[in-house]
Amino acid sequence: MMMKVAYLWISIIVASLALEANGDIATKYTAMYVFGDSLTDAGNNKYFIDSTAKADFLPYGMDFSGGPTGRVCNGKILVDFIAEMVGLPLLPSYADVVAKGESILFGVNYASAGAGILRETGYRFGRVIPFEEQINNLRKTVAQLKGQLHGKDVSEYLANALVFVDMGANDYLNNYFQAEYYPSSHIYNLEQFADLLTNLYRKHILEIQRLGLRKFLIVDASPIGCGPIRSQNMKCNTTLNHMVAMFNTRLKSVVHDLKSNYPGSAFSYAPLFQVFISLFDNAEAYGFKVKDSACCGGRDGSNGTKPRCFKNTVPCRNRNEYLFWDGAHPTEAGNRILAALINNTTSFYL
């Protein structure tokens, strides 16, 4: 009975999402600006010769209309679905805006695979774009907008744009947990490190706010212990997840503080951590037959032992039945459900 109810519920959510994606709702925002890491990167690392944190080759993007773009997925990523839900087109990466002159009038994606809140996070991948630098790229976009809106009120335009932020997971995965390469775990205990991250996070959010943005959807860090490369026996690694949860608890308090102290702006907290765990624990009810192995995670494409999908690997055929595309990132099907569940857990853009 519970299984049937779950299937019915998700069918309603996805049907609603499909209606919105087809343009049956009015655009609620002038634009959308995305800051994040590999869960939300639309291809900002692909032009970096010295970066290994990129996915601009097949089979990445095999189910995306534009082919491989740098999205760490077989198709659409989480923010693609969020943009559709609020009536906006798919956003260009900042890299493509610079390289190809793509339009910035509906927003820009600044996210960078491997990046974190701390500048040094992810440096072992080569060139990545940390949160601070992503904001610097936003500054350049704001300057461009003043020339492109042709007399329209730029401040009003920015005030009615949506800011989507997803940062923090890499500061654990590609910093604190790699003590042989990074000093952070030798300097800070877990509570001190969580405080360091959230204090810097708050500072960066206010930097964005000072540029004129007023509507924020802040997504907490995902449960890094649930990916195929870290989960065991069909269960998430609770030790890893507990460490990230310490950061999320503080981040939620930061959002509450911002709400109280900046009433002219809107701040919403999206509990991706809990949503993802719920999806993982009830994967079968949402139509996923495989949750503990990646569709394209190993050299032979048969397991999730590798964090990345290697070039020209042959992935699984039944991609819609897999929750994870590679060892750490959801399939397009997984991202679609996550977007719908996030929409269901916040009234921010309903």
ZAROMAR-913842 format. One record per residue (C-alpha): residue in three letters; x, y, z. Coordinates in steps of 0.2 Angstrom, whole numbers. Last residue first. Layout:
% residues N
  type      x      y      z
   ALA      X      Y      Z
...
END
This chain:
% residues 350
  type      x      y      z
   LEU     26    142    -28
   TYR     44    150    -28
   PHE     49    150    -10
   SER     36    138     -4
   THR     49    125      1
   THR     49    106      3
   ASN     38    102    -12
   ASN     49    111    -24
   ILE     64    102    -17
   LEU     55     86    -20
   ALA     52     91    -38
   ALA     70     96    -41
   LEU     76     80    -33
   ILE     65     70    -44
   ARG     71     78    -60
   ASN     89     76    -54
   GLY     87     58    -51
   ALA     80     55    -69
   GLU     95     66    -76
   THR    106     54    -67
   PRO    113     59    -50
   HIS    132     63    -46
   ALA    145     54    -35
   GLY    151     38    -43
   ASP    143     41    -60
   TRP    125     42    -66
   PHE    117     38    -49
   LEU     98     35    -46
   TYR     98     22    -60
   GLU     81     16    -67
   ASN     81     30    -80
   ARG     98     25    -87
   ASN     92      8    -93
   ARG    106      6   -105
   CYS    120      6    -93
   PRO    135     16    -98
   VAL    148     12   -112
   THR    164     22   -107
   ASN    169     34   -121
   LYS    179     45   -109
   PHE    179     39    -91
   CYS    164     41    -80
   ARG    170     48    -63
   PRO    170     43    -45
   LYS    176     25    -48
   THR    169     10    -39
   GLY    151     13    -45
   ASN    150     -3    -56
   SER    148     -9    -74
   GLY    154      5    -85
   ASP    170     -5    -88
   ARG    181      9    -82
   GLY    169     12    -68
   GLY    155     24    -63
   CYS    143     25    -78
   CYS    126     19    -72
   ALA    133     20    -54
   SER    129      7    -41
   ASP    121      8    -24
   LYS    104     15    -30
   VAL     98      3    -44
   LYS     79     -1    -47
   PHE     74     18    -46
   GLY     55     21    -49
   TYR     52     33    -35
   ALA     46     19    -23
   GLU     62      9    -27
   ALA     73     24    -21
   ASN     65     25     -4
   ASP     80     26      6
   PHE     90     36     -7
   LEU     76     48    -10
   SER     74     51      8
   ILE     92     54     10
   PHE     92     66     -5
   VAL     78     76      2
   GLN     86     77     19
   PHE    102     84     12
   LEU     94     95     -1
   PRO     85    104     13
   ALA     81    120      4
   TYR     83    136     14
   SER     74    152      8
   PHE     80    170     10
   ALA     70    185      4
   SER     77    202      5
   GLY     71    218     12
   PRO     69    210     29
   TYR     88    209     30
   ASN     92    205     49
   SER     79    192     52
   LYS     79    183     36
   LEU     98    183     36
   ASP     99    176     54
   HIS     87    162     48
   VAL     98    158     33
   VAL    114    158     45
   SER    104    146     57
   LYS    101    134     42
   LEU    120    135     38
   ARG    124    130     55
   THR    114    114     55
   ASN    120    111     37
   PHE    139    112     43
   MET    136     99     56
   ALA    126     88     44
   VAL    141     87     33
   MET    150     78     47
   HIS    135     67     51
   ASN    135     62     32
   LEU    153     56     32
   THR    150     45     48
   THR    133     39     41
   ASN    140     31     26
   CYS    124     28     16
   LYS    116     11     15
   MET    113     -2      1
   ASN    127    -13      9
   GLN    140      1      8
   SER    139     20      2
   ARG    155     29     -2
   ILE    159     27    -21
   PRO    140     23    -24
   GLY    136     41    -17
   CYS    126     41     -1
   GLY    140     47     11
   ILE    141     64      2
   PRO    124     69      9
   SER    121     85      0
   ALA    126    102      7
   ASP    112    114     10
   VAL    103    124     -4
   ILE    101    142     -2
   LEU     87    150    -13
   PHE     90    168    -12
   LYS     79    183    -18
   ARG     87    200    -16
   LEU    101    203    -28
   GLY    107    221    -29
   LEU    126    219    -29
   ARG    126    221    -10
   GLN    116    205     -9
   ILE    129    195    -18
   GLU    142    201     -6
   LEU    130    197      8
   ILE    129    179      2
   HIS    148    179      2
   LYS    150    184     20
   ARG    137    171     25
   TYR    147    158     17
   LEU    163    164     25
   ASN    155    162     42
   THR    147    145     37
   LEU    164    138     32
   LEU    174    143     47
   ASP    160    138     59
   ALA    159    120     50
   PHE    178    119     52
   GLN    178    124     70
   GLU    165    111     74
   LEU    175     97     64
   ASN    191    101     73
   TYR    202    114     64
   ILE    221    115     60
   HIS    226     97     56
   SER    209     94     47
   SER    212    110     37
   PRO    230    106     31
   TYR    226     99     14
   TYR    235     86      4
   GLU    238     71     15
   ALA    223     77     26
   GLN    211     74     12
   PHE    194     73     21
   TYR    195     92     25
   ASN    198     97      7
   ASN    191     89     -8
   LEU    176     79      0
   TYR    174     91     15
   ASP    175    108      6
   ASN    167     99     -9
   ALA    151     98      0
   GLY    150    116      5
   MET    141    125     -9
   ASP    124    126    -18
   VAL    117    143    -21
   PHE    103    148    -32
   VAL    100    167    -34
   LEU     83    171    -41
   ALA     80    188    -50
   ASN     67    201    -45
   ALA     80    213    -36
   LEU     91    211    -51
   TYR     78    218    -63
   GLU     73    231    -51
   SER     91    237    -49
   VAL     94    237    -68
   ASP     79    249    -71
   LYS     78    249    -90
   GLY     88    261    -99
   HIS     95    250   -112
   LEU     95    233   -103
   GLN    112    228   -112
   GLY    124    241   -105
   LYS    119    240    -87
   LEU    118    221    -89
   GLN    136    220    -94
   ALA    141    228    -77
   VAL    130    215    -68
   THR    139    201    -78
   LYS    156    207    -72
   ARG    150    207    -54
   LEU    143    190    -56
   ASN    161    184    -62
   ASN    168    191    -46
   ILE    155    181    -37
   GLN    161    165    -45
   GLU    178    170    -39
   GLU    173    170    -21
   PHE    164    154    -23
   PRO    179    145    -30
   ILE    182    142    -48
   VAL    192    127    -53
   ARG    209    125    -61
   GLY    219    110    -57
   PHE    209     95    -49
   ARG    221     95    -34
   TYR    215    113    -31
   GLY    198    107    -26
   THR    196    118    -10
   GLU    210    131     -9
   ARG    198    146    -11
   LEU    187    140      3
   ILE    168    139     -1
   GLY    171    125    -13
   ALA    175    121    -31
   GLY    177    103    -39
   ALA    165    107    -53
   SER    162    125    -55
   ALA    145    135    -54
   TYR    144    152    -62
   ASN    127    149    -71
   VAL    120    164    -79
   GLY    103    173    -80
   PHE     89    176    -92
   LEU     97    192   -100
   ILE    114    184   -101
   SER    114    180   -119
   GLU    128    170   -126
   GLY    144    178   -132
   LYS    152    162   -137
   ALA    168    162   -126
   VAL    163    174   -112
   VAL    144    168   -111
   ASP    150    151   -114
   ALA    162    152    -98
   TYR    148    160    -88
   SER    138    144    -91
   PRO    122    147   -101
   LEU    105    145    -92
   LEU     91    134    -98
   PRO     76    144   -101
   LEU     66    152    -87
   GLY     48    148    -81
   VAL     51    145    -63
   MET     50    126    -65
   GLU     61    127    -80
   ALA     75    135    -70
   ILE     73    122    -56
   PHE     74    108    -69
   ASP     90    115    -76
   VAL     96    118    -59
   LEU     96    100    -54
   ILE    106     94    -70
   LYS     99     89    -87
   GLY    107     74    -96
   ASN    119     60    -93
   CYS    127     70    -79
   VAL    141     80    -74
   ARG    136     95    -85
   GLY    151    100    -95
   THR    142    103   -112
   PRO    141     85   -119
   GLY    127     84   -131
   GLY    116     99   -134
   SER     99     90   -132
   PHE    106     81   -116
   ASP    104     62   -116
   MET    123     58   -120
   GLY    128     73   -109
   TYR    142     64   -101
   PRO    145     48   -112
   LEU    154     57   -120
   PHE    165     72   -117
   ASP    164     89   -109
   ALA    164     82    -91
   LYS    176     93    -82
   ALA    186     92    -66
   THR    203     88    -74
   SER    208    106    -75
   ASP    224    113    -83
   ILE    217    116   -100
   PHE    202    126    -93
   TYR    189    128   -107
   LYS    178    115   -100
   ASN    178    121    -82
   ASN    162    132    -83
   GLY    152    118    -91
   ALA    134    118    -83
   ASP    140    116    -65
   THR    126    112    -53
   LEU    130     96    -45
   SER    148     99    -49
   ASP    150    114    -38
   GLY    139    130    -34
   PHE    133    147    -38
   VAL    118    149    -50
   TYR    110    166    -56
   MET     92    166    -61
   ALA     83    179    -71
   THR     68    190    -72
   TYR     59    179    -60
   LYS     41    172    -58
   THR     39    167    -77
   ALA     21    163    -79
   ILE     16    145    -78
   ASP     10    133    -92
   GLY     28    135   -100
   ASN     31    116   -104
   ALA     43    115    -89
   GLU     28    120    -77
   LEU     17    106    -84
   ALA     31     94    -83
   LEU     34     98    -64
   SER     16     96    -60
   ALA     16     79    -68
   VAL     32     75    -59
   ILE     24     79    -42
   ILE      8     70    -46
   SER     18     55    -52
   ILE     28     56    -36
   TRP     13     55    -25
   LEU      5     40    -35
   TYR     21     30    -34
   ALA     23     34    -15
   VAL      5     29    -12
   LYS      7     13    -22
   MET     23      8    -12
   MET     14     12      5
   MET      0      0      0
END
